[in-house]
Amino acid sequence: MDAFFVEVERLRRPELRGKAVVVGGAGRRGGVASASYEARSRGVTSGMPIGQARRLCPHAVVVPPDHAAYTTVSRQVFEVIEGFTPRVEVVSVDEAFIDIGGLRLLHPSPLEVGARIRAALREEVGLPASIGLATTKLLAKMASRDAKPDGMFLVAAGTERAYLHPKAVRSLWGVGEATYARLEELGVRTVGDLADFPRAGLVKRLGGALGGHLWDLASGRDQREVTRQGETRSVSVEQTYDVDITDTNQLHRELLAHADRLASRLRSNGFVAERVQLKVRYDDFTTVTRSRTFTAPVSTGRDIYRAAVALLDRTAAGARPVRLLGIGADGLVAAVDPRQLDLAPRSWDDLEEVVEKVRGRFGRNAVARARLVDPAPDHPRDD
């Protein structure tokens, strides 16, 4: 999908079309989650600090992210794609590999399949998509980049090496900064250079696993099949703060807000979690994680919050200033799957389910936890 978060926002706010749009945190330490192509043309990229993005593109409209909306639209996207073939390997909320080999009897060419998928996404969801068509995953991924924005690119069978070898070696999976620096020392700058390098020499320099893998990719060898995967393995929420936090009460309040959001995302996706993980980043950028595995899966903000507070006590948070705080849930199980019965009353499950229904109808701010509501100036609250 092209600039997925941005395009979802444009569905809701058509006045943003044609403008430079950045989806991300608006605070001093916020980051860019997605940028429109108008903003990208000015040098704005995902992951960039929001302040730098504003300097590069002063006229950009900054929109806070709405992950619940992106998840909802993502499901719509994959429903459209799975209407063509069930052989879909989801990579992220806005990207997937699709095996279209079984469609050869229904459509005259791969390009026809791609065109129909793009048209269906436009008609049924209202979003643009770019599609790369090729005989391997690697080439399809690279072709999808060449197709952007809102296009299609085919690497025909038999032309793989002619397409691949002129590419920069950094375009290959597995070539990060450190690997690229080592390849540069060897005089390897293009994929073709890598393919021409003796395999044994590359293995010796980079190690058996990485060296052999990169040489195979450079030679057009990619045997990985499209595999239909299970549902999402984890969900998380986190925030980087404009001012480091040292007050324990404030940290607990932030955890409560995170737990509420995380529980909402679990329920909206139909999951319960077997494990909760806490992430803390201190002011010197040191990052620590702590986790807890439950005897029975949970999905309520109350359960997640209690676990997160206990995990926070196992860190130096408060004694050391906290720059970032996050909670993640993994070991996800479908909420309808059989689970060990809990003899304790589960009134909080029922309560939070009702709260979620109210929010779904009237907006997320329709119901809030009392501790997260700022009191009126003349009505101080005693926590």
C-alpha positions as CSV (number, residue, x, y, z in Angstrom):
1,M,0.0,0.0,0.0
2,D,1.2,3.5,-0.8
3,A,1.9,5.8,2.2
4,F,-0.8,3.7,4.0
5,F,-1.3,5.8,7.1
6,V,-1.5,9.0,5.1
7,E,-3.9,7.6,2.6
8,V,-6.2,6.3,5.4
9,E,-6.2,9.8,6.8
10,R,-7.1,11.2,3.4
11,L,-10.1,8.9,3.2
12,R,-11.4,10.6,6.3
13,R,-10.2,14.1,5.4
14,P,-10.3,14.6,1.6
15,E,-9.0,18.1,2.0
16,L,-5.6,16.6,2.7
17,R,-5.3,15.3,-0.9
18,G,-2.5,16.9,-2.9
19,K,-1.0,18.3,0.3
20,A,2.3,17.4,2.1
21,V,1.1,15.2,5.0
22,V,3.0,13.7,7.8
23,V,1.5,11.1,10.2
24,G,3.4,11.1,13.5
25,G,3.8,12.5,17.0
26,A,3.6,16.2,17.2
27,G,5.8,16.6,20.3
28,R,9.4,17.7,20.4
29,R,10.6,14.1,20.3
30,G,7.9,12.7,18.1
31,G,8.8,10.7,15.0
32,V,7.4,10.3,11.5
33,A,5.3,7.2,11.1
34,S,4.3,7.9,7.5
35,A,4.8,10.7,4.9
36,S,2.9,11.5,1.8
37,Y,4.9,11.5,-1.5
38,E,4.6,15.3,-1.5
39,A,6.5,15.4,1.8
40,R,8.9,12.7,0.7
41,S,9.9,14.9,-2.3
42,R,11.2,17.4,0.3
43,G,13.3,14.7,2.0
44,V,10.9,13.6,4.8
45,T,11.2,9.9,5.6
46,S,9.6,7.4,8.1
47,G,11.4,7.3,11.4
48,M,12.7,10.9,11.1
49,P,12.3,13.2,14.1
50,I,9.2,15.3,13.6
51,G,11.2,18.5,14.2
52,Q,13.5,17.7,11.3
53,A,10.5,16.9,9.1
54,R,9.1,20.3,9.8
55,R,12.3,22.0,8.9
56,L,12.5,20.1,5.6
57,C,8.8,20.6,4.8
58,P,7.5,23.6,6.8
59,H,4.1,23.6,5.0
60,A,3.4,19.9,5.9
61,V,0.2,19.0,7.7
62,V,1.1,16.9,10.8
63,V,-1.6,14.4,11.7
64,P,-1.5,12.2,14.9
65,P,-1.6,8.5,14.2
66,D,-4.8,6.5,14.7
67,H,-3.7,2.9,14.8
68,A,-7.2,1.5,15.4
69,A,-8.4,3.1,12.1
70,Y,-5.3,1.7,10.3
71,T,-6.0,-1.8,11.7
72,T,-9.6,-1.6,10.5
73,V,-8.7,-0.6,7.0
74,S,-5.9,-3.1,6.9
75,R,-8.4,-5.9,7.4
76,Q,-10.5,-4.5,4.6
77,V,-7.4,-4.5,2.3
78,F,-6.6,-8.1,3.0
79,E,-10.2,-9.2,2.6
80,V,-10.0,-7.8,-0.9
81,I,-6.7,-9.6,-1.7
82,E,-7.9,-12.9,-0.3
83,G,-10.9,-12.6,-2.6
84,F,-8.4,-13.4,-5.4
85,T,-6.3,-16.1,-3.7
86,P,-6.0,-17.5,-0.2
87,R,-2.2,-17.8,-0.6
88,V,-1.4,-14.5,1.1
89,E,1.7,-14.0,3.4
90,V,1.1,-10.9,5.5
91,V,4.3,-9.0,6.1
92,S,2.9,-6.0,7.9
93,V,-0.3,-4.0,8.3
94,D,0.1,-2.7,4.7
95,E,2.2,-5.2,2.8
96,A,2.0,-8.9,1.7
97,F,3.3,-11.4,-0.7
98,I,0.7,-13.1,-2.9
99,D,1.2,-16.3,-4.8
100,I,-0.9,-15.8,-8.0
101,G,0.3,-19.0,-9.8
102,G,-3.1,-20.6,-9.3
103,L,-4.8,-17.8,-11.2
104,R,-3.2,-18.5,-14.5
105,L,-6.3,-20.2,-15.9
106,L,-8.5,-17.3,-14.9
107,H,-6.4,-14.4,-16.1
108,P,-4.4,-14.0,-19.3
109,S,-1.2,-12.6,-17.6
110,P,0.3,-11.6,-14.3
111,L,-0.2,-8.0,-15.2
112,E,-3.9,-8.6,-15.6
113,V,-4.0,-10.1,-12.1
114,G,-2.1,-7.1,-10.7
115,A,-4.3,-4.6,-12.5
116,R,-7.5,-6.3,-11.2
117,I,-6.2,-6.3,-7.6
118,R,-5.3,-2.6,-7.7
119,A,-8.7,-1.8,-9.3
120,A,-10.5,-3.7,-6.6
121,L,-8.6,-2.0,-3.8
122,R,-9.5,1.4,-5.3
123,E,-13.1,0.5,-5.7
124,E,-13.8,-1.3,-2.5
125,V,-11.4,0.4,0.0
126,G,-10.6,3.6,-1.8
127,L,-6.8,3.3,-1.5
128,P,-3.9,3.2,-4.0
129,A,-1.5,0.2,-4.1
130,S,1.7,-0.6,-5.9
131,I,2.4,-4.1,-7.1
132,G,5.6,-5.8,-8.0
133,L,5.4,-9.0,-10.1
134,A,8.2,-11.5,-10.3
135,T,9.2,-15.1,-10.0
136,T,10.7,-14.8,-6.5
137,K,9.9,-12.9,-3.3
138,L,13.1,-10.8,-3.5
139,L,12.4,-9.6,-7.0
140,A,8.7,-9.0,-6.3
141,K,9.7,-6.8,-3.3
142,M,12.2,-4.8,-5.3
143,A,9.8,-4.5,-8.2
144,S,7.1,-3.1,-5.8
145,R,9.5,-0.3,-4.9
146,D,10.0,0.5,-8.5
147,A,6.3,0.5,-9.0
148,K,5.7,3.3,-6.4
149,P,3.7,5.4,-6.2
150,D,0.5,3.9,-7.4
151,G,1.9,1.7,-10.1
152,M,2.9,-1.8,-11.2
153,F,6.2,-3.3,-12.3
154,L,6.8,-6.7,-13.9
155,V,10.1,-8.6,-13.9
156,A,9.4,-11.1,-16.6
157,A,10.7,-14.7,-16.3
158,G,14.1,-14.9,-17.9
159,T,15.0,-11.3,-17.2
160,E,15.8,-11.7,-13.5
161,R,19.5,-11.2,-13.6
162,A,19.3,-8.3,-16.1
163,Y,17.0,-6.5,-13.7
164,L,18.8,-7.4,-10.5
165,H,22.5,-7.0,-11.2
166,P,22.6,-3.2,-11.9
167,K,20.8,-2.6,-8.5
168,A,22.8,-1.2,-5.5
169,V,23.9,-4.0,-3.2
170,R,22.1,-2.2,-0.3
171,S,18.8,-3.2,-1.9
172,L,19.3,-6.8,-0.9
173,W,17.7,-8.2,2.2
174,G,20.3,-8.6,4.9
175,V,22.6,-5.7,3.8
176,G,22.6,-3.3,6.7
177,E,25.1,-0.6,7.5
178,A,27.8,-2.9,8.9
179,T,27.5,-5.4,6.1
180,Y,27.5,-2.7,3.5
181,A,30.7,-1.2,4.9
182,R,32.4,-4.6,4.7
183,L,31.2,-5.1,1.1
184,E,32.4,-1.7,0.1
185,E,35.9,-2.7,1.4
186,L,35.7,-5.7,-1.0
187,G,34.8,-3.4,-3.9
188,V,31.2,-4.6,-4.0
189,R,28.8,-1.9,-4.9
190,T,26.1,-3.5,-7.1
191,V,24.3,-6.8,-6.9
192,G,26.2,-7.8,-10.0
193,D,29.5,-7.2,-8.3
194,L,28.3,-9.5,-5.5
195,A,27.3,-12.2,-7.9
196,D,30.7,-12.1,-9.6
197,F,32.5,-12.4,-6.2
198,P,33.6,-15.9,-5.4
199,R,31.1,-17.6,-3.2
200,A,33.7,-19.2,-1.0
201,G,35.4,-15.8,-0.5
202,L,32.2,-14.1,0.5
203,V,31.4,-16.9,3.0
204,K,34.9,-16.5,4.5
205,R,34.5,-12.7,4.9
206,L,30.9,-12.6,6.0
207,G,30.3,-16.0,7.6
208,G,28.5,-19.1,6.2
209,A,24.9,-18.0,6.8
210,L,25.0,-14.4,5.7
211,G,27.7,-14.8,3.0
212,G,25.9,-17.7,1.4
213,H,22.5,-16.1,1.6
214,L,23.6,-12.9,0.0
215,W,25.4,-14.7,-2.8
216,D,22.4,-16.8,-3.6
217,L,20.1,-13.7,-3.7
218,A,22.6,-11.9,-5.9
219,S,22.6,-14.9,-8.3
220,G,18.8,-14.8,-8.4
221,R,18.3,-17.9,-6.2
222,D,15.4,-17.4,-3.8
223,Q,13.6,-20.6,-3.0
224,R,11.3,-19.1,-0.3
225,E,7.6,-19.8,-1.0
226,V,4.7,-17.7,-0.1
227,T,3.4,-19.2,3.1
228,R,0.0,-18.3,4.7
229,Q,0.8,-17.3,8.2
230,G,-1.2,-17.2,11.3
231,E,-2.7,-14.0,12.8
232,T,-0.8,-11.2,14.3
233,R,1.8,-12.5,16.8
234,S,2.1,-9.4,19.0
235,V,0.7,-5.9,19.5
236,S,2.2,-3.0,21.4
237,V,1.9,0.7,22.3
238,E,4.7,3.0,23.3
239,Q,5.4,6.7,23.6
240,T,8.5,8.9,23.7
241,Y,8.0,11.9,26.0
242,D,9.0,15.5,25.3
243,V,10.2,15.8,28.9
244,D,11.8,12.8,30.8
245,I,9.6,11.4,33.5
246,T,10.9,10.8,37.0
247,D,7.6,10.9,39.0
248,T,6.4,7.3,39.8
249,N,2.8,8.4,39.9
250,Q,3.0,9.9,36.5
251,L,4.7,6.7,35.2
252,H,1.8,4.7,36.6
253,R,-0.7,7.0,34.9
254,E,1.1,6.6,31.6
255,L,1.1,2.8,32.0
256,L,-2.7,2.9,32.7
257,A,-3.3,4.8,29.4
258,H,-1.0,2.4,27.5
259,A,-2.8,-0.6,29.1
260,D,-6.2,0.8,28.1
261,R,-5.1,1.3,24.5
262,L,-3.4,-2.1,24.3
263,A,-6.5,-3.9,25.7
264,S,-8.6,-2.0,23.1
265,R,-6.4,-3.2,20.3
266,L,-6.5,-6.8,21.6
267,R,-10.3,-6.8,21.7
268,S,-10.7,-5.1,18.3
269,N,-8.5,-7.9,16.8
270,G,-10.2,-10.7,18.7
271,F,-7.2,-11.7,20.8
272,V,-6.2,-12.5,24.3
273,A,-2.5,-12.4,25.4
274,E,-0.5,-15.0,27.3
275,R,2.4,-12.6,28.0
276,V,2.9,-8.9,28.7
277,Q,6.2,-7.1,28.1
278,L,7.3,-3.7,29.5
279,K,9.8,-1.5,27.6
280,V,11.6,1.3,29.4
281,R,14.1,3.7,27.7
282,Y,16.1,5.9,30.1
283,D,17.4,9.4,29.3
284,D,20.8,8.0,28.2
285,F,18.9,5.8,25.6
286,T,19.6,2.6,27.6
287,T,16.6,0.3,27.0
288,V,15.4,-2.5,29.3
289,T,12.5,-4.9,28.9
290,R,10.7,-7.0,31.5
291,S,8.0,-9.6,30.8
292,R,5.4,-11.7,32.6
293,T,3.6,-14.9,31.4
294,F,0.1,-15.4,32.7
295,T,-1.4,-18.7,33.8
296,A,-4.5,-17.8,31.8
297,P,-4.5,-15.4,28.8
298,V,-5.8,-11.8,29.5
299,S,-7.3,-9.0,27.5
300,T,-8.4,-6.4,30.0
301,G,-6.7,-3.1,30.6
302,R,-6.9,-3.8,34.4
303,D,-5.0,-7.1,34.1
304,I,-2.4,-5.6,31.7
305,Y,-1.9,-2.5,33.9
306,R,-1.4,-4.5,37.1
307,A,1.2,-6.7,35.4
308,A,3.0,-3.6,33.9
309,V,3.2,-1.9,37.3
310,A,4.7,-5.0,38.8
311,L,7.2,-5.1,36.0
312,L,8.0,-1.4,36.4
313,D,9.0,-2.1,40.0
314,R,11.8,-4.4,38.6
315,T,13.4,-1.5,36.7
316,A,15.1,1.7,37.8
317,A,12.3,3.9,36.3
318,G,11.7,6.9,38.5
319,A,15.2,6.7,40.1
320,R,16.4,7.2,36.5
321,P,14.6,9.6,34.1
322,V,12.4,7.8,31.6
323,R,12.4,8.9,28.0
324,L,10.2,6.2,26.5
325,L,7.6,3.8,28.0
326,G,5.8,1.0,26.2
327,I,3.7,-2.1,26.8
328,G,3.5,-5.1,24.4
329,A,1.4,-8.2,24.4
330,D,2.4,-11.5,22.7
331,G,1.6,-15.1,22.8
332,L,-1.7,-14.1,21.2
333,V,-4.6,-16.5,21.2
334,A,-7.9,-16.1,19.4
335,A,-10.5,-15.0,22.0
336,V,-12.8,-17.8,20.8
337,D,-10.3,-20.5,21.4
338,P,-10.8,-22.9,24.3
339,R,-9.1,-21.7,27.5
340,Q,-8.7,-22.8,31.1
341,L,-11.7,-21.6,33.0
342,D,-11.1,-19.0,35.8
343,L,-13.2,-19.5,38.9
344,A,-12.8,-15.9,39.8
345,P,-15.5,-13.5,38.6
346,R,-14.6,-11.7,35.4
347,S,-16.7,-8.6,35.7
348,W,-13.9,-6.4,34.3
349,D,-14.1,-8.4,31.0
350,D,-17.8,-7.5,30.7
351,L,-17.3,-3.9,31.8
352,E,-14.5,-3.2,29.3
353,E,-16.4,-4.9,26.5
354,V,-19.3,-2.5,27.2
355,V,-16.9,0.4,27.3
356,E,-15.4,-0.6,23.9
357,K,-18.9,-0.7,22.4
358,V,-19.7,2.8,23.7
359,R,-16.4,4.1,22.3
360,G,-17.1,2.4,19.0
361,R,-20.4,4.2,18.7
362,F,-19.6,7.6,20.2
363,G,-15.8,7.9,19.8
364,R,-12.8,6.9,22.0
365,N,-13.2,9.9,24.3
366,A,-16.8,9.1,25.1
367,V,-15.6,7.0,28.1
368,A,-12.3,7.4,30.0
369,R,-10.8,6.1,33.1
370,A,-11.2,8.6,36.0
371,R,-7.5,8.6,36.8
372,L,-6.7,9.7,33.2
373,V,-9.1,12.6,33.2
374,D,-7.6,15.9,34.3
375,P,-9.7,17.6,37.0
376,A,-11.1,21.1,36.7
377,P,-8.7,23.7,38.1
378,D,-11.0,24.4,41.1
379,H,-11.6,20.7,41.8
380,P,-8.3,19.2,42.7
381,R,-8.2,15.4,42.8
382,D,-6.9,13.3,45.6
383,D,-5.3,10.2,44.0
